[in-house]
Amino acid sequence: MKKLLTIIIALVMMIGSGASIAEEPTNFDIKLPTEYAMGGVFTYKDNYYYYDYSNLYVFDENANDIKIVADLRNITYDGETVRIQFFINDGDKLYAITFREDCVSYSATIGDNGISLSNRLKLDTKDLEKIAQSYNSGYEELCYMPSPQSATIVDGKLYCLFNGDYQVTQNLILIGFGLATGESRQYESEFMFAICPYKDGKLLALTMDYDKLFSSADYDNRPTLCVFNPENDTLEEIGKLDKAMHGNMFGGMLYEEDKDALLYVDSYSVMRRFMDGTTEKCAYLPNQHIWAGLNGIAHIAGGRIAIVDSAEIYVRSTDPAKLPKKSLTVFGGFYDDELKKAVARKMPDVAVNFLEDKWFSSAQELGQALISGEDGIDLLILSPSWMDTNSLFKKGYAEGLNTSETITQYMDSIYPVLKKTGVFEGKIYAIPIELNIVPVLYNEIVFEELKINKPENFFDLCDVMQKWNDEYADDGEYLLTRNSMRYEEFFSYMLHAYMLDRIGTGEDIVLDTPLFREMAQRCESLKHIFDNIEAEPDYNDMEAVDEYYNRKALFSFNNYTSIENISQYYIQYSTYKDGEADSWFAAEPSVPFAMAAKEGLGKFIPINAQYAFINSQSSNKETAIEYLENLIQSFNDIKQIELYPDKNEPIINDDYEKSLSEMEKGIESFEKTVEKAEGAEKTAAEENLKNYISFIERYKKSSKYKITEEAIKKYQELMQCAILPEFSNSTLVTQRDLSGLLSRYYNGQLSLKQYIKEADSKFKLIELEGQ
């Protein structure tokens, strides 16, 4: 009894002190119903709302989700449909705003029956008309006002930053609109790209001259925090942010009156900048770049904020004391953002920092940084083609990963060519997480039209190029390549083709061989072709650009291609054969293929991959291994097909069945129209029904699959020929001294014989220095 009384007293004390018995998670993500809708968030009468171009949603705190309040496509005012562009609140007052043909504000209320509008007010557009878009519809001259890129309300006045399509500057202009009168005023103060309410009728603004940012190497790219006084149109500088701003794609920021500080979105984080210049990190985000519309950030209860991104709303505490206690620092985090977010959701107790502004020119320089611990790097994401990872493994900079069953099972399941690169002396040191094939692409439709066989080797390729030059170059209907290839580029491609053969056959890479001399001489015999290749059009001349891109090209070189690209080719090819594809498809080389260096030799295709490994000096090895395991477990269905040879099930688009069902319901409406119509109207209705059914059939062919069975078979065929050139293999074309020899050869300072001799000597010397 005494023990029970103690428990009751403890519970009463918890409730009395406001403690929560089962505390709700402080940080969580809400999946958006529509991706890239460029929506926003706002507060209204103690509720929090999200809107996109279709619907208005309210936050459901109990479910950490959002639910629909109103269909924004069916909002009316005086019997006419109104398209609301954005909502913005001024305390308990809510406004619905649109900038289109007319610029209008409405007072808005949200109740049990959805949204109601009142007090329609036309906003003065005299300052907007000079940057508006105008075009002739054939019946009348139409003028569309630009949409604001940032907006806020202070003392009943709407302030908007605009960037017109026809401005010569990349900087924005500020215009204020009185929400009682509609009167506008353009301000002369410059360089503001983000604004929010401050105090005493003033605004906080971040400023930066974007014209100088991209044209002057000496320009300080840190934004300046200022106080903007609209009464006298002045900016008073407070100070610079402590570093260049990354990831803030909508100027999202808020003022915290109780702390006299600015909250702003930065790369993978939310920062707080106090007015004395000190800065603290107060939240982590799973994404580097935040994509939202107007008002993509808002205060919500519990000292938290809501931030809209392309596919989620991030709800985060802004209390630094609630930051995760565990952390990881990643160098080279240039991989799939969706994968990063998926892993972050699995590890909410770990703060992941990505070193975005760091660069190491060599494995030696990187190794020194790992030893010194200067950057605290735990994980590295690198391409073995561009960094000497074998050297890092050999010198003990990478942690062995064989202790993880998840990792060993993964490495045993992937394509052998991918496993090979991550293993050194029998131990696993790195795992592949990103993959692209880098093939030559050919235009199957053009080859069918011209009755040309697909090249099987480098010499076949040269023969096709010669045939194009002799028979088709002059009439201009067919281009050799889309991007005006130069002889130097083609010779470099030949070097890669030769290099792949040497790697694939296990031979040392030397140029003094009969095969290389034969390939190089054939390459030289085509040099005159490149002197006559047509230049690309002036991209300011849209008519010339359209004409150029409607012409069919035979080949495309050095393309990063994925299984999604291959799948789209097969989908488009099937619709093209039925006469339903767009003309651009027939114009572009889209089919990847593997080639041999010469007839009778093996076919190979280069791939590029990103590998993850752990710094052996890291103090967070257990967390780093957990991160890699979660990476593997977070691979989506497409990435699994790319990495695992036994994954071969086609992937259907998520919304295909739902969309098809809705379309098929529409057939009944068309049929009823046909049934009721007579005469010419009936004939027209029957034609509409026929076209609608045809549209559905095309949708079935073009939209059912994300990854098709044909694409998987083609991809697996290519991966059987795949070679991953490592850094030591790539030296022949990437090392500075060897590149210098190539330049001398191109300029006629070296003969082919001299180039071969000097390149082999230099290559051997580089290998000895590396050892």
N, C-alpha and C positions, 0 to 999 in steps of 0.2 A: 504493500500500500504506500509505503514511504517512497519507493522508487517511482511508482506511478505519479504521485504528487509532484515529484521533482521534474518529471517529463512534462506535465501539464504547465507548471510554472515556466519552464524553459520555452514552451510554445507560445505562451501568453507574452513573454518578453520579446520574442521574435516578432510577433504580430504588432506589438506596441511600438517597437522601434522601426517598423516599416520594412523589416527584412523579409525576403521571399523564401518560402519553404522550397519551392521548385522554381528557381529563377529562370526566366526565359533567356534564350541565347541573345547576347548583345549584338553580335555580328551575324548576318546571314545574307543570302542572295535570293532574289525573287526572279524567277525565269519569266521573261516577257513573252506574251502571246505572239507577237510579230517582231522579227528581228529587223534591225536597221530602220525602225519607224521614226527615228529622230524625235522621240517624245520628250515630255517634261514632267516635273513634279511641282505641286504647290500645296499649301495648307489652307484649309477653310473650315472655320467653326470646329476646331479640335479634331478634324479628320485630315488625313493625308491622301492626296489624289495623284494618279498618274494618267496622262492622256497621250494618245497617238493620233494619227490622222483618221482613225475609224471610231474609236471608243474612248469613253472616260471610265476610269477604274478607281475604286477606293481600296486603300490598304486594309487588309484583314489581319489585325495584329495577332489574333488567336492562331491563325494558320500560317503566318509568315508568307502571305500570298496576296494577290489582288483579285477583285471581282468587279464585273461590269456594272456600272451605274447607268450609263446612257450610251446610245448609238449616236455618234456625232454626225453621221451621214443623214440623219433624219431630224435635225434640229430646225425649227421654223420660227420666224418672227413675222407677225402680220400675214400669216398664210404663205410666206415664201421661205424656201429652204435656205438656210444660212450655213456657210462653210467656215467653221471656226479654225483659225490658224494656231492660236495659243491662248492659254489662260494665264492670268497674273493677278495676284491679290495684293491689296493694300490694307493690312490689318484684316478686319472682318468684311471688307468690301472686295468682291470678286468681279473681275472684268474678263470678257471674251473679246478677243481682238482678231481682226483679219486685215492683211495688206494684200489686196489683189487689184481688180479693176477699180474698186472703191476701197478706201481705207476707213474702217469703221470700228468703233468700240461699242460694246453693249454692257450694261450691268447684268450680272448673272447670279442666279441662285440655284442651289442644288438641294432638292428635297426628295421625298418619297417617290415622286413621280418623275424623277430625272432632273433635267435642266430646264429652267425657264429664263428667257431673255427679256430685258426691258431697256428703256432709255437709249435707244439707238442714237449714236452721235457720229456724224461724218467728220473725219480728221482732215485737217488742212494738208494738202500734198504739194504745195508750191515748191518746197525744197527737195522733194523726192523726184519730181518730174524730170529733172535733168539727168538722173541716173536710172530712169525707168526703162523697161523693155517695151518697144513698140513694134507692131507688125500689122500687116493688112490681111484680114481673113478672107478677102475676096468680096466681102459685103460692106465692111467698115474698118476703120483704123482702130485697133485695140491697143490699150496701154496697160501693162502690168507693173505694179509697183514692186520694188525689191523687198524681200523678207528681211527683217532685222536679224542680225547675228547674235545680238545680246540685248536684253531689255530688263528694265527695272522700274519701279514706281517710288517716287519720293514726294511727299506733300501733295498728292493728287495730280502729279504730273508724270506721264509716261516718257521715259528716256530710252531711246533705241539707237544702237550702232548699226550702220548700214555699209554695205560694200556693193556698189552698182557694177553690173557686168561691163559697162563701157568706161569705167574709170581707168586712167593711166597709172594710178597708184594702187598699191596693195593695202594701204592704210584705210581705216574706216572713218566715217563721218558720224557725228552725234547730232541727233535731232530730238527735241523735246515736244510733247503734245499735251496740252491741257485737257484733262479728262472731264472738265466741266464745260469748256468752251469749244474744244477741238482745235484751237489755235496752235500753230507750230512755230518753232524757232530752231534754226540751225546754228550750232556753236562753232566757233573758230578754233577752239583748243584742239590740238592735234595728237595723233598717235595712240589714242585709247583703243584697247582691244578687249577689255573686260571691265564691267562696272557692277556696283552693288550699293544699296543704301548705306549711308554712314550715320551722321547725326547733324543736328542743327540745319536740316534741309540740304545737306551736302552729300556727295557721293564719293566712294572710294573708287579709284581707277588704276588699272595697270596699263602702262604705256610702253611702247616700243616702236621704233621706226622700221617697219617691215621692208621698206625699200632699201634701206642701208643694211639691214640684216643679211640680205642675199647678195648685196653688191659690194660690200666693204669688209675686208678681212679684219680690219682694226676695230670694227664696231663691237661695243660691249653688249652681248646678247642677253644679259640679265634684265628682265623687266623692271621698271621703276614703279614703285607704289606712290600714288599721289592722292591728294584730296582735291576733288573738283567742286568748285563753287559755281553753280549755274547762274546765280544772280549777277555776278560780274564776269562770268566766262573765263575763269582762271584755274590753273593747275598749280597746286603747291606740292613740291616733292617732299616725300617722307624719307625715301631711301630705296636702294636697290634690294631685290630679292637676293638671297645668298648664292644662287646659282641659276644657270639657264633653265627655263621652264620646259618640261617635256610632258607629253601625254594629255595636255589640257586642250581638247579640241573644241570646246565651246565657251572658254573663258569662265568656267564655273568657279565662283567664289562667294563667300558669305562673310559678313561682319559679325563678330561676337561682342556685343556691348558690354557684358559682364567682365570680359577679359581684355577689352580694348585691343582686339587682335583680328587679323584676317585669316580665314580658313581658305585654302585653295587646293585644287587638284594638281598633283605633279605625277611624275613617272612612278607607277606602282604604289602611290601613296597619297595621303592627305596631309598637308603641312599647315602649321599654325605659325604666323609671323606676327610677333608683337611690335608695337610701335617704336620700341627702343632698338629694333633691329634683330633681336634674338629670335631664333627659329626652333621649333620642335616638331618631330613627326608624331602624328596622333592617330593614324590609321594606315593599314596596308590595303592595297587593292591588287586583284589578281591579274590586272591588265596594264600594259604600258600606256596605250592610247585610249582615251575615253571619247566615245562618239555619242553625242546627245543633241537634242534640239535646244530651243530656248528653255531657260529655267531648268537645267538639268541637275540642279542641286538644291536641297532644302533642309532646314532644321526640322527634326522631329523629336518626339518626347525622349526623355532619358539621356539628354546630352549627346544625342546621335544625329547623324545626317543621312539623307538618302541621296544617292548619286545614280543617275541614269547612264547606262552604257548601251552598246548596240544590241545586246541580247539579254541583259539582266539589269535589275536595280540592286545596287550594293547598299545595304544598311550597315553603318559602322558607328561604333562609339568613337568620340573624339577625345576620350580621356587617355593620355599617354600611359597611365598606370595599368590600363587594360590591354596594352599591346602584348602580343605573344611573347613568352619568356624564351622560347627556343627560336633560333634563326639560322638561315643558310645564306651564304653569298655565292652567287652564280656569275661566272664570267662567260660571255658568249651566249646569252640567252636568246639567240635569234631562231626560235622555233615556234611552232604553231601556238597562237594565242589561246585557242580553245583548249588545247592540251594543258597549257599552263593553268588555266582556270579550273579545269577538271581536277588537277592535282591539288590546287589550293583548297578546293572544297573538301578533299580527303584529309587535308592537314591544316585545319583552322588554327591549331595551336603553334604553328611555325610561321615566322615572318621570313619571306624570301626576298632578298635584295639582289637586283640584277645590275651588274656593272655595265652601264650603257656607254659610258664615255671613255672606256679603257681600250688600249690597243697595244699589242706586243708584236714586234716585227719578226721575231724568230722564236724557236723552241728554247734557245739558250736564254733569251731575255725573259720569256715566260717562266722558265725554270728558276731563274734568280728571284723573280717576284714571289714564286711559291715558297722558296726557302726563307725569304725575308719575312714573309707573313704580312707585308705592308698593306695589302688590300683585304686580308682575311678571307681569301678565296677558298670555298669548300668544294664546289662543283665546277666543272668546266664542260662547255659544249663546243666542240671543235670539229672542223672538217679535216680528215687526214690528208686530203689533197692539197691543203693550203698551210698546214702546220705539221712539223715532223713529230707526230705522236709516238712513233717507234722509239725515237730518241728519249722522249719523256718517260716512256715505259722502262726502257733500258736503264735509265739513270735513277729509277726509283721514285719518280715524282707522282706516280699514280698508285692508288690503293688497289690491291687484289680484291676481286668481287666474288670469288668462288664460294665464300661462306654463305651467300644468299641462295637458297633453293629456288626462289622466284627468278633470279637472274640466270642461274645455270640452266633451268628449264627453258627459259626464253631463248638463250643463245643456242641451245640444242634444237630449237624449233624453227629458227629463221633460215633464210637463204644462206647456203654455205659461204658465198662471197662476202656476205655481211658479217658473218661470225669470224671469218679469218682475220679481218682487220682489227677486231676488238681483242684478239688473243695474242699474247706474246710469251714465247717459251712455255706454252702449255697452260698458262693462267689467263683468266679473264680480267682485263683491265678497263674495258670500255664497252658500252652498249650502243647500238644504232638507234636513233629516235626520229630521224628525218631522212627521207630518201627521194631522189629525183633521178630519172634517166636523162641522158644528154645526147640524144641521137641526131642524125640527119633525118629530116622529114621530107617526104616526097608527096606530090599531088597526084593521087591515084586517078582522079577524074581526067586530068590533063594527059597522063600516060595512056589512058584508055582512048582518049580522043586522037592522040598522035600515033597510037599503036606502037608505043615504045615499051620495052621490057624494063621492069624494075632492076636497078643495078645490084649485082651480087658481090662486087668487089670494087676496090678503088679504081681500077682500070676501066671497068664498066661505067663507073660514074664519069670518068673523064671522056669516054666515048659519047655519052649522052650530052655532056656539055658542048663537045665539039659539034654534034649533030644540031643542037639548038643554034649555035653560032652560024653554022653553014646554011640552015634551012628556015629558021624562024625568027632570028634576031631582027632582021630588017623590017618585017611586016608589023612588029610592035604588039601583036596580040598576046604573046607569051613573054613573061620575064624569066630570066634564069633564076634569080633570087629576089626576094621582096626588098632587101635592104642594100642594093647596089654594092655587092661584095667586091672587095679589092683582091688583087693577086696575093698580097701579103697574108690576108686572112685565109685564103685557100691553101697556101703553102703551110701555114700553121696548122690547118686542119689535117693536111697530109702528114705532118710530123706526129700529130696525135694518133692518126690511124696506124702509122708505123709503130709507134710506142705501144699501142694496145696489143699489136701482134707479138711484140717482144715480151711483154708482160704475160700475155696469155700462153705463150709457149715456154715460158721460164728462161728465156735467153737474156743475157746481159744487154743493156741498152747502149749500143754503139752504132754509129752511122756508117762506118766503113764496111758495108755489106752490099752484095749484089742487089738485094731487094730494095734497100733504101736508094741506091743510085738509080735504079730503074723507076721507082716511084717519083723521085725528085726530077728526073729528066722528063717524065711524062707531064709532070706539073709545069715545068718550064715550057713545054711545047704548047701549053694553053695560055701563056702569058698575054698574048695579043688579044685574047677574048676580053680580058678585064680592062683593057684600054678603051674598049668601045661600049662598055656597059652603061646603060642610061642612068643618069643621076636621079635621085629622089626629087619629088616636086617641091616647090615652094609651099610650105605648110600654111602660109597666109592666103594662098589661092585655093579656096575650098573646091572649086570646080575641077582644078587640076588634081587635087588630092583624091576626089571621088573617082575621077577617070583612072588614076593610077591604081587605086586599090580595087577597082573592078576588073583589072587585067589579071590573068591567071599566072601564077608563079610556079616553076617546076620544083624548086628545092628551098629548104630553109636549114641553115646550119647553126650548131651550138645553141640549141633550144633546151631549156629545162622543161621536161614533160612529165606529167603524172598520169596515173591510171584514170583519173577523172577526165583529163584531156583526151585520152584514147577513147574512153567511153562516149564522150560527146561526139567524137568523130563518127563512130559507128551509128549513133542515133541520127546525126545529121545526114550521113550518107544514105541511110534507108529512106529518109524523107525526100532527099534530093532525087533519088532514083524514081520516086513517085511524082516528081515535079513540084514538090511542096517546100523545098528548102530555099533559104535566102541566097541571093547571088554571091554574097561574100564567102559563103562556105566553099563554093566551087573554085574560088580564086586562091584559096590559101593552101599551102602544103601542110598536111595534117597527119600523115601516116608515118610513124617511126619504123625504122628498119635497121637490122644489123648487117654489116658488110665485112668481108674479108679484105686483107691487104692485097691479095692476089688470088687468082683462080687456083683452087686446090688447097688453100690454107683455111684455117678456122675463122668463123665469123665472130666478131666481138662488138660490144657496144659499151660506151663509158657510162658510169653512174657517179653521182655525187651524193655523199651522205654526211650527216652530222652525228657525232658520237658524244656520249656523256661519260665522264669519268670523275673520280673523286681524288682530290688532292691528298696525298699520303701524309701531309703535314697538318691536315685539318683537325681541329679539336671537336668537330661535330660529325664524326664519321658515321655513327649509328643513325643520326637523323638524315644524313646524306644518302645512306643505303636505303632507308625507308622512302626517301623521295624518288630514287630510281625505281624502286619496286612499284610505287604508285604511278610513276610514268608508264611503266609497262602495263599495269592493270587499267590505265585510263585510255589506252589507244582505242580510237573509234573503229567502226567496222571497216572503213576505207583503209585506214593505216594498217590494220591487221592483214588485209589482202596484199598490201604493198610489201609487208615484211615476212609473212608466213606463206610458204609454198602450198600448204594444205588448206588454206582458206580460199575457197573458190565458189561461194554462193553469191549470185547476183544480188544487188541491193536495190530495193524499191524505194522511191522517194517517200518521205514520211507522210506528206499530205496528199499523195496521189489518190488513194481510194476515196477520201472525203471529197476532194475537188471533183472527181469523176461522178460521184453520186449526185452532187449538187447540179452538175451540168446535165446529167441524164434526166433529172427532174424537170429541167427546162424544156425538154422535148414535148412534154404533155401540153405546155402552154402554146408552143408553136402549132401543135396538131389541132388544138381547139380553135386557134385563129384560122387555120385552113378550112376547118369544118364549117365555120360561120361565114366565111367570105364567099363572094360570088364574082364571076367575070374576071376582069383584069386584076382585081384585088386578090382573088383566089390564086391566080397564076403567080403573082408576086409573093404571096404567102407561102406557096409551095416551094418557090425558089429559096426563100429565107430558111424554110425547114431543111431543105437539101443542103444548104451551105452550113447550117448549124450542125447537122449530123456529120458533115465532112470535117468540120472544125473539131468535133469530139474525137473522130477517128484519128486525126492528126495528133491531138493531145495524147491519145493512148500510145502512139508510136514515139512521140518526142519527149514525153514527160513521165512515163511510168518508172523508168530505171535511173537510178543515180549511177550505178555501175552495172554494165551489161555483161552477159556471159561471154560474148565475143571479145570484149575488152580484157576480161580476166585471162582468157586463153592467149591473147596477143601479148599481154604483159608477162605472163609466165614464160612464154616463148622467148621474149627478149631477155628476161632475167637469167635464162640458161646460158646466155652469151655475155653476161654482164662482167665487166672489169671495173674495179674501183682503183683508179690510179692514186698511189700514195705520194707523199711529198717528194720522196727521193726519185720517183719515176717522173714527176712533173718538172723536175729541175731543168730538163732539156729545153723547155719553152718558157719557164717562169723566172729562172735565175738571171740576175741582172747582167752578168758578164756574157752569158750565153745569148741573152736577148740582144746584147750589143753586137755580137757576131752576126746574128740574123740581120740586123739593120745594115751592117756593112755589106752583107751578101745582097740584100734587096737593092742597095744603092750602087751595086756594081763594083764595089771596092774589093770584094772577094769573089773568086770563081766558086763554083759548086765544089770542086775538088779541094780548094783551100778551106772553104767553110767546113767540110766534113773533117778534114785533118785537125783544124784548130778546135772545133767543137768537141771532138773525141778527147783531145789532150786536156782541154779545160774541164770536161766532165770527169775524167779520171782524177784530176787534181782536186776537184770539189769533193769527190767521194773520199779521198785520202784525208782531206782536212776534216770532213765530217766524222771519220773514224777516230 
